[in-house]
């Protein structure tokens, strides 16, 4: 009979997996990860793009996890760290980042690297969380934080000493700690792709190369990034209402017809002066030929001043990454920050357990002290990230964004 784990980790994203890996290396093996995905094989909509890992955060986490050598030798695209900034006329504003210590890696590659580092039996696939609730007001058994996790599949789990919410923007664990919810940032990315056979592939290859390009102007944005197989992801950044993607679809287009949806939206983007109609033809062609089905990514953030809670609200519960301090992606540090959160929390837990490496025998007061110490630093880090990302967001979507960006770098 399998013993009840002491720790439940909600979410098998980068922060949850780094945390699990570090627990494993620290000798704390009585944990379980609950993940909503049905398996490690990603659905088409989960393909994702690429991200850069920073030395003091993402790379540090991989070093602590014993995974940096494999990352560096087999997966890191060191040549892809450059960023080409152009304006809506296609003129270069600045090239930056070439040769920097921020190599790119596909999101799926990072996830698989981390998945392979954690024992497969520790992950419960197909366990999307419906709610996490307090299990009554009566006395709890020793080693039980008094919470019950209810899953969408109809099952439930309880009896944990610690529940760690690493479940992203719409965390089901967060309501135990705070009533704060993400707010729409007023910006949305529409995602498409450029395969090797795309008629605009050559344009992307010449303008972007192996790295990233950001096109700024007229209060909108375009981002193009190469992924590991040499194809490109294209993101159309728009300051639009939260329901823009669905509202823009004709009522005659059915929900099960993504091709028609994509073409209807493409027509809006290339014909409206509010979007890309007046941009240089080489840039406009990236919109005209981008392959779908398009996917909308409305951007949300937490209000920075509301990031935080008091430990007595929910003993034995804490959060990592976006679940704790969701920001927009413009500072380029969301995943990096969440991976560092995992390092910081694991350090506190392992230190608090001492030589026994057993959370089950750790005094409740010691566990709460460890969580409080982690959160004190995490709150400051998270608020700072939200502030910086929002400041950069404002600059990127200004009418004179290219000029402001050049001044920013100078």
N, C-alpha and C positions, 0 to 999 in steps of 0.2 A: 504494500500500500504506500502510495506516494505521500510524503509529509506535506502539510500545508505550508506554502512558501510564506516568508515574512514580508516580502516586498512585492507589490503589484506595480508594474510599469505599464501605463496606458499609452500605446503608440510605438510602432517600430519604425520611426523616422530617425534621422541622424542623432538627435539628442537622446532619445530613449535607448538606442542601440549602443551609443558610446557609453552611456551610464551603465548599461548591463555589462558591457565588456570590461569596464574598469572594476565593477563589483567582482566579476569573475576572477580577474587578475589579483584582486585584493583578498581573495579567499572567501568572499561572501557569495555563496552559490544558491541560497534559498530565495530565489526571486522567480517571477513569471512575467512574461510580456504578453499583453493582450493587443491584438492588431485587427483592425476592421477588414483589411484586404483578405480575400479568400486564400491566397497563397503568395509565395515569393515571386511568382510570375506576374509581371505587371500587365494590367489592361492597356489597350492602346491609348486611352486618355491619360495614363500615368507616365507617359514617356518622359516628359519634362525636358528641360534644357541643360545648360551647363552653369557651373559656378566656380568661383576662384576661392582657394583656401589660403587664409592668411597665416603668417608665421606664428603670431602670439596667441592664436585662438584655434582655428581649424587644424592647422598643421601640428600645433602643440597637442591637441586632443589625439591625433593619430599617432604621434610619438609616444604619448602616455599609454595608448592602447596597443603598442607594439606593431602598428600597421604602416608606419611611415615608409619603411624601406620598400614594401610592395607598392604602395601608392606612388612613391617617387620614381621607381624603376619601370613599372608596368602601366600606370594609369595617368599620372600627371602629365599635362600638356604644357610644358614649361615655355614653349614657343608661342603660346596663345595668350600671353598676359597683356598684350597691347590693346589699346583702346583708341580708335580713330573717331574723332568728333568732326562732323561736318554740319553745314547749315542746309536750309531747305533748297538752296540753289545747287547743292552738291559740292560746294567749295570747302576745302579742309580748314577747320578752325585750329585744331591742335591734334597731334599724335602723342600719346603718353602711355607709360606703363611697360614699354618694350623692355624685356630683360629683368623685370621686377620679380621679386620672390613671391608671386601670387599665381601659381599655376592653376589651370582650369582642369576640371573633371566633370564628366556628365553626372547628373544627379543619380541616375540609375546605377552607374558604376560605383559611386560612393556608397549607395545603399547596399549593393551586393557585397562590397568589401567588408562592410560592417556586419551584414547578416552572416557571412561566412566565419566571422570571428566569435559568434555566440552559438552555444549548443542548440541544435535545431529543436530539441524537445522542450526548450524553455519558451518557445513562441507558440501562442494559441492563435492560429489564423481564424478568420471568420468570426471574430469577436468584437464587432462594433458595439460601443457602449451606448446604452440608452440614457441611463442616469447613474449617478453615484449619490447615495443617500445615507443619512445618519440612521443607524439601525436601532431606533428607539432611544429613550432617555434613561433606561435602567443601567445598572452596573454591567460592565463588560468583563469578559474573561481576560486574564492576564495575557498581554501580547496581542490584544485586539483593539484596533483604533476605533471600533464602533461603526464602521462604514460597510455598506453593501453595494457591490457593483452589479447593476442589472444590464444585461446585454440584449441587443436587438434580436438575437436568435432565441430568446426566451429563457436562457439560463441565467444564473447569478453566481457570485462569489463573495465571500466575506471572511473575516478572521485574520486580516492583514495587520501588521504593525505599522506599515508605511505604504501609502499609495502615492505614486509619482505621476502626475499628469504631464505627459509629453505628447499630447494629442492636438497640438496646433491651435489655430485661430479660434475655432468653435469648440474649445475644450469642454468636455462633459464633467471634468473634475473641478474646473475653476469656480462654479457656483457654490461649492462648499466653502470657499475662501473669500470670495468677493462677488458683489452683484454687478461689477463693471463688465460691460460688453464692448466688443470692437465697434467702431464707427466707420462708416464709409468715408474714404479719403477724398472722394470726388474725382478719382482717376480710375481708368480701366485700360487693361491691355487686351487686345485681340490678337491671338496667336495663329500664325500659319507657318508653312515650311517651304523650303526650296530644295528639291532633290537635285541630283547630278544632271538629270535630263531637263530640268526647268529652263525655259528660254532666258531667264534672268540670272541663272547660276553664275555665268561669267562676270556679270556686273558685281555680284556679291563677292566673288573670289578676288576681283581686282580691288574693290573698295574696302573689304573687311579682312581678307586673308584668313589666317588661322585663329584670329582673335575675335574682337567685338567692335561694333560700330554703333554710335549713337548719333541720330540726326535730330537736330533741334531747330525749331522755328515756328512762328505763327501760333504759339501757345499749345502746340501739340508735339509729339515725339515719335520717333521710330527707333527700334533697337534691333540689330541683326547680330547673331552670334553663331559661330561654327561649332558643331558638336563633333564627337570623336570619329564618326564615320565619314566626315568631310562634308556632310550636308549642312544646311543653315536653318536656324529658327528665326522667324521674323515676328516682331511684336509691335503692334500699332498702339501707341500710348495716347489716350484721348481723355480730356476733361469733360466727362459726360455724366448724366444722371445714372444712378445705380441700376435702373431698369432699362438702360439704353439698348443692350444687346437683344433683349426679348421684345421691347417696344418697337424696335426698328424692323422687326420681321412682319411681313404682310400676313394678315389673317388667313390668306389663302394658302400659305405655306404650312404644311403639316409638320408636327414635331419630329416625325420619323423620316424627314427628308433633309438631312444635313447639307446635301449638295446645294439644294435650292436656297437654303438659309444662307450658306456661305456666299453664293452669287448675289443675293439680294443685298447683303451687307457690303460686299465688295463694291457694288455699284454706288452705294451711298458714299463710301470712303473716297472713291476716285472722282466723283462728280461734284462733290460739295466743296465750296471754297472754305468752309469751316474745317475741312480735313485736308486731303492731299491733292485737290484739283490743280492748285497753282504751284506745286512743287516741281523741281526739275524732272524731266522725263525719265532719266535713269533711276531716280528714286521712286517715282510714281509707278514705274514698271514692276518694282518689288511688290507693290500692292496689287497690281493688275494680274500678276502671274503666281502670287503666293498660293500654295496648295492647301486645301482644307481637308476635312471640315474645320472651319475656324472655331476657336474656343475662346470664350471670354474669361478674363481674370480680373474681376472687380477687386480693387485694392482697399484693404481695411487697416486700421491702426487702433491701438489703445490710446486713450488720453494720458499723456505721460504723468501728469500730476495725480492720476488715479491709480497708478501702478503701485500696489502694496497692500498689505493686510497685517493683522496682528496674529501671532502664533496661537493665541487661545481660541481663535475662531474655529479652527479645525485641526486638533492635534493629530499627528501622524499623517498629514497630507501636505504636499507641496507641488510646485509646478516647474517645468523647464521650458526655455525657449519661447516660441510664439504663444503658447498657452499662458505664459506669465506676462510677456511684454511685447505683444505683436506690434511690428512696425511695417511701414511700406519698404520696398526693396531698394530704395535709391541710394542708401549708404553702402550697399553691397556687403552687408555683414550679418544678415539674418541667420543663416545657417552657421556661420562662424561663431556668432554669439551664443547660439543654442548649444553648440558642441562644447564651448567653454563652460557654459552653465553645468553641463553634465560632469565635466572634470571637477569643477568646484564643489558640486554636491557629493560626488563620489569621495572626494578627499575628506570632506567633513564626516561622512558616514563611516568610512573605513577608520579614520582617526578615532572616532567616538567608540567604535566597537573594540578597539585595542587588539591585543594579541589573540583573543578568542575568535575574531573574525566571524562573529555570530550576532546578528541583529536581534535574534529571539531572546538573548540574555542581556541585552543592553537596557539599562534603566530608562524609563520613560523620560525622566528629566534630562538625561544625557542626550537622548534622541532629539528632544525639543530644542536643546541648546545648539546641537549641530545644525538643525534646520533653520533656526533663527540666525545663526552666524552666516550660513549660506545665503539666506534671503536678504540680509542687510546689504551685502555686496551686490547681489543680483538685481535688487531694485534700482540701485544707483546706475548700474551698467545698462539695464533695460531702459530706464528713463532717458539716459544720455543717447542711446541709439535711436529712440523715437524722435527726440529733438533734432538730432543731426540729419536723419533721413527726411524729416519734414522740411527742414531748411533747404536741403538739396532739391527736394521735390518742387518747392516753390520756384527755385531758380530754373530748373529744367523745363518747366511749363510756362515760363514767362514769354511775352512776345519777343523780347530781345535776348532769349536764352543763350544763343551762341556767344554773344558779346559778354554776357555775365559769366559764362563758363570759362571763357578765355581769361577774364580778369581774375576769376577764382584761382586758376592754376598759376597765373603770373604772380 
